[in-house]
Amino acid sequence: MIASVTGIGWVKRESMGSGRGHQKFQSKDAALPKLTSRMVFGEVSPHFGRLDEYSKLGLAAAAFALKDAMQDKWKNKRPIGIIVSTVHGCLATDIDYFETVMTFGGNLASPNLFACTLPNIFLGEAAIRFGLTGPGFAVNEPKLTGLRGLRMALSSMLIDDCLTMLVGTADPGRPESFQHDTNVTPGALFLFIEKSPADDSLSYGGLDMAPSGDILFDGAPAHSLEDIFKRISKGLTK
Amino acid sequence: MESRGTEIKKIWIVDANAVTALGQNLGDTWEGLVKGATGIREIDRFCPQGYYSRLAACVEGLKPTGDRSLIHSLVEILFKGIGPVPSDAVLVTATTKMGIDNLERLRRKEAARGGDVLLSCLPEMVSQKLGLKDTGTNVSASCASSTIAITQGASLIASGLAEAVIVCCADVVTEFTFSGFCALKVVSAFPARPFDRSRSGLTLGDGAAALLMMSEERAVRDARSCIAVVRGWGASNDAFHITSPAQNGEGLVMAIGQALARAGLKQEDIFAVSAHGTGTTYNDLMEIKALRRVFGGRDIPVYSVKGSIGHTTGAAGGIEVALAAKALSVRMVPPTTGFKDPEEGAEGLVSAQTAPLAGDLCLTSNSGFGGINAAIVLERGKSI
């Protein structure tokens, strides 16, 4: 086994929260919940309100996963990495930002919106909020499985580059005005994975690599992070 | 927990190319760089009227083909200068904004392929172009995107999960990015002057690079020559601010420390530094502080290529690694174009002249929005 999953966090249409404390809800319009900092951190955070929807979504799921792994409180910065997979990322913000260029002219374009036109920006926000000094980057794949990011994380763990990581997916879905067809379900999901867990009792299961290159969760091939999430969820409801 | 005791594989760079405003291949870019030439000139790709700067380092004559993004044309040029890539190579690409020019065209009601806007389009395009089995993954980590892509490629090879990795990075100057950096007030009205006391910001540039990396065993088996060895790498987050670097340079110091530790080296083993050197007040200040912390009072040669080729954002790290490999092979430290008067702390480190590279090891580093830092230690291979 390369690593253990010791925390999960998610924001979906049907529910959000973490493995050891979540809430289900029935959304009337099947939309994602409108996230506030109070819902995510239990307190008001002006930074959170300034983020775009993609960043709020990803940061919320990452925060829930850290809470689940009992890693949300900290004193000293920690070498925890974070990898997020996304298809659309901040495309909606790209569109909004360029509207300010078209409307107001280049020199009056919005710097605040521009700062949110990179898909890794919320990882920096997560790093600041939770003191995470490991590598943080976004991964873009045509189909949102999250497995490519997970493979990179496991590769780092195999050679002891980074021993603890948040690995997840975050996608707000295709912006309405963007016509290119993509088949992505909006939502976010993060796993907290540790090569050497501080507390084995928190483990939901082990991650490994098969000789074929497949990622295994508890010995069986994982087809996506969503697949791992479902298998963990099944255990939670037993 | 059970440990695998993974044997760390050695990593060779066996092929490299770069396209910049200085040249349509690595050799031409290098020649221009050592002459102190600059590709920075007035923008003609879009109308810069209304902006306080009119300068960028664009690849001359780069035009979109049909409804495809400019990146498509740039990558076409890039792969004219790269040799065979094995079909089993894992593909890792890096771009910050991919075909964002196509978003501009769509918003202006012009014909453009929407799919080019998605960052995952770059690996898809490169995979098809090279006939790879892997459909590829794009890494996006602001201005350290391609440096991180190289660290991830190196990690895949070192851990034995891949024998060959092709890293391809590209970004182009668009009104989208130009206006954004202008809105943040980090673009200079004059050509960028990295590490200079009178620097006033960065100059954006077009750029692309491709680096084929292999495990030593695979490279020997495939009879590939070694351009450079990737000895070490590191990556960190400042956990300090979204758009400003940690002013004491602690994140960069950490990334460099990891890279040296991975390589099993000490700071005195390094003989030159290819710095990020954007020409912005805060980046250059942070870097000099970090380098002084790592290298102490030693006056190690430090250079930035951004006064010549501009800041190529997501492609910067890949281009700079390719150029650093060239610098090692010819044992020459290139000049920092635009540099005249050293900023505080940079005295004795940065020069506008070429200098001999007195050893076989150098360091490259990049930092970006979101607090990311990445560093790579390269060792001299055979000549390109």
Contacts between the chains, C-beta under 8 A, distances in Angstrom:
chain1	res1	chain2	res2	distance
A	1	B	1	6.5
A	1	B	2	6.0
A	2	B	4	7.0
A	4	B	1	7.2
A	77	B	239	5.4
A	79	B	236	7.8
A	81	B	235	7.9
A	87	B	118	6.6
A	87	B	120	6.4
A	88	B	118	7.3
A	89	B	119	6.9
A	89	B	140	7.6
A	91	B	117	6.9
A	91	B	118	7.5
A	94	B	100	6.7
A	94	B	103	6.1
A	94	B	117	7.6
A	94	B	176	7.4
A	95	B	103	6.9
A	95	B	107	7.5
A	97	B	176	7.5
A	97	B	180	7.0
A	98	B	103	6.2
A	98	B	104	6.5
A	98	B	107	5.7
A	98	B	176	5.8
A	99	B	107	7.4
A	101	B	175	6.7
A	101	B	176	7.1
A	101	B	179	4.8
A	102	B	107	6.2
A	102	B	108	7.8
A	105	B	50	5.0
A	106	B	48	8.0
A	106	B	50	5.3
A	106	B	51	4.9
A	106	B	175	6.8
A	106	B	178	7.3
A	106	B	179	4.0
A	106	B	182	6.2
A	106	B	183	7.8
A	107	B	50	5.6
A	107	B	51	5.7
A	107	B	52	6.5
A	107	B	179	7.7
A	107	B	182	6.3
A	107	B	183	7.5
A	108	B	183	7.9
A	109	B	179	4.7
A	109	B	180	6.6
A	109	B	182	7.6
A	109	B	183	4.5
A	110	B	183	6.6
A	111	B	180	7.5
A	111	B	183	4.1
A	111	B	184	4.9
A	111	B	185	7.7
A	114	B	179	7.7
A	114	B	180	3.5
A	114	B	181	7.8
A	114	B	183	5.4
A	114	B	184	6.5
A	115	B	184	7.2
A	115	B	242	6.4
A	115	B	243	5.6
A	115	B	369	7.1
A	117	B	97	7.6
A	117	B	176	7.9
A	117	B	180	6.7
A	118	B	96	6.2
A	118	B	140	6.8
A	118	B	142	5.4
A	118	B	369	5.9
A	118	B	370	6.7
A	119	B	119	7.2
A	119	B	140	5.1
A	120	B	140	5.6
A	120	B	141	5.2
A	120	B	142	6.0
A	120	B	369	7.8
A	120	B	370	4.7
A	120	B	372	6.9
A	121	B	142	7.9
A	121	B	242	6.2
A	121	B	369	6.4
A	121	B	370	5.2
A	123	B	237	7.5
A	123	B	370	5.7
A	124	B	237	6.8
A	124	B	241	7.9
A	124	B	242	4.9
A	124	B	369	7.0
A	124	B	370	3.3
A	124	B	371	4.5
A	124	B	372	7.3
A	125	B	242	6.4
A	127	B	237	4.2
A	127	B	238	7.4
A	127	B	239	4.2
A	127	B	370	7.7
A	127	B	371	5.7
A	128	B	239	5.3
A	128	B	240	6.6
A	128	B	241	7.2
A	128	B	242	7.4
A	128	B	371	7.3
A	131	B	239	5.5
A	132	B	237	6.1
A	132	B	239	6.0
A	133	B	236	5.3
A	133	B	237	5.2
A	133	B	238	7.6
A	133	B	239	5.3
A	133	B	251	7.0
A	133	B	254	6.5
A	134	B	235	7.6
A	134	B	236	7.0
A	134	B	237	6.6
A	135	B	141	8.0
A	135	B	148	6.6
A	135	B	151	7.4
A	135	B	235	3.5
A	135	B	236	6.7
A	135	B	237	7.0
A	135	B	372	7.3
A	135	B	374	7.4
A	136	B	141	7.2
A	136	B	237	5.0
A	136	B	370	6.6
A	136	B	371	7.6
A	136	B	372	6.1
A	137	B	139	5.5
A	137	B	140	6.5
A	137	B	141	3.8
A	137	B	145	7.5
A	137	B	148	5.0
A	137	B	372	6.9
A	138	B	119	8.0
A	138	B	139	7.4
A	138	B	140	4.3
A	138	B	141	7.0
A	139	B	137	5.5
A	139	B	138	6.9
A	139	B	139	6.2
A	139	B	140	7.6
A	140	B	118	7.1
A	140	B	119	3.9
A	140	B	120	4.2
A	140	B	123	7.7
A	140	B	137	7.2
A	140	B	138	4.0
A	140	B	139	7.9
A	140	B	140	6.2
A	141	B	120	5.7
A	141	B	123	8.0
A	141	B	137	5.9
A	141	B	138	7.7
A	142	B	118	7.9
A	142	B	120	4.7
A	142	B	124	6.2
A	142	B	135	7.0
A	148	B	137	4.3
A	149	B	137	7.9
A	151	B	156	7.9
A	151	B	161	7.0
A	152	B	137	7.8
A	152	B	152	5.2
A	152	B	155	7.1
A	152	B	156	7.4
A	155	B	152	7.5
A	155	B	155	4.8
A	155	B	156	5.2
A	155	B	159	4.6
A	155	B	161	5.1
A	156	B	155	5.4
A	156	B	159	7.9
A	158	B	4	6.3
A	158	B	6	4.8
A	158	B	159	4.0
A	158	B	160	7.7
A	158	B	161	7.5
A	159	B	6	5.8
A	159	B	8	5.8
A	159	B	155	6.3
A	159	B	158	5.1
A	159	B	159	4.8
A	161	B	155	5.9
A	161	B	233	8.0
A	161	B	258	7.6
A	161	B	262	7.5
A	178	B	114	6.4
A	178	B	117	7.5
A	179	B	114	5.4
A	180	B	114	3.6
A	180	B	115	4.8
A	180	B	117	7.3
A	180	B	118	7.0
A	182	B	118	7.4
A	195	B	1	6.8
A	196	B	1	5.4
A	197	B	1	7.3
A	209	B	161	7.0
A	213	B	161	7.2
